[in-house]
């Protein structure tokens, strides 16, 4: 994220940004948060399910923004197979969150 921003924002602005993990943001707030929830590989998402879809992590991630939250997400992350009912409920919550967001479609490449 920081690398992408360097190409689009003045360096002095990017140097002031905090780019960190959800765990390090716990207990803190920022005016603007960019949350990355992307993968193009559902198998990879399944392997990291307990980490990637942990409700507490998602709660921390989406409640740190004071003014604006931008979620960079991929619909592929929601195509995880072979889930228990409880795991599917967690994926459905994330899908509801992503579906409630305004969308800008970006084709990479």
N, C-alpha and C positions, 0 to 999 in steps of 0.2 A: 504494500500500500504506500509506504513511504517513497519507494522508488518511482512509482507511478505519479505521485504528487510532485516530486522534484521536477518532472518534465512539464508540469502544468502551472505550478505556483512559484513565486519568487523564493529563492533559497532561504532567505531570512524568515519567511513565513513558515516554511516546512520545518526549520530548526526549532520553532516554538511548539510544534505539534508533539503530542504524546501518542506514540504508536506502541501499544502494549497488549498483553493478553487480558482476557476477562478476569482471570484470577488476580492480577495486579491492579485492576480497576476497582475491585470490591472496596466499598466504603468511600469511594471518590465519585465526584461528578465532573462533567465537562459540559460546556455549552453545546458542543457538536460531537456526535459519535458516529463513526463509520464501523459497522459490524459486517464482517465477511463470513458468509455461510455458503461456501461454494465447494463443489467438486463435480466433476463430470463422470465420476465412476461410482455407481451405486454399491459395488462390491467393497470399495474402499470405505464408503460411508458406513456400511454394515460392520466392517472390521473395527471401526472406531465408534460404534453406536453409543456405548455407555459414556464416552467422552463427548462426542459431537452433539448428542441429543439430550444431555443431562438438563432436566428442567431448571435446576438451581443456577446453572451457568447461563442459560438463556434468560432467566429472570434478571440476573445481575447485568447481563449485556444490554438488555432493552430498557433498563431503568436508570442508567447512568447519565443519560442526556438531559440537560436542562431545557434546551431549545429545539434541537433537531436530531433525529436519529435517521441514518441512512443505512439500509440493509442491502449489502451486495450479496445476492443469493442466486442459486441455480436451482431450477426445478428438478434436476437430476438427483439432488440430495434427498428428495422426497420419495424416490423410487427404490427404496430399500425393500428387499424381499425376506421371506422367512422370519417374520416377526411374531412375537407373542402378542396377545391382545393388549397388554400394558404398553409394550413398545410401540405398537401401532397407534395407540392413543396419544403417545408423546409425539410421534411423527405428525399426526393429525393436528395437534396443537400448533406445531411449527407451520404446517400448511395453512392453517387459519390465520396465523400472524402474517405470513408472507402474502396471502390473498387479500388481507386488509390494507396492504401497503399500496401506494401509488406506484406505477411501474414505468420504467424506462427500459426498453428492450435494446440490448447491445449485442451485436454479432461480433465475436472476437475473430480476428484473422486478417 
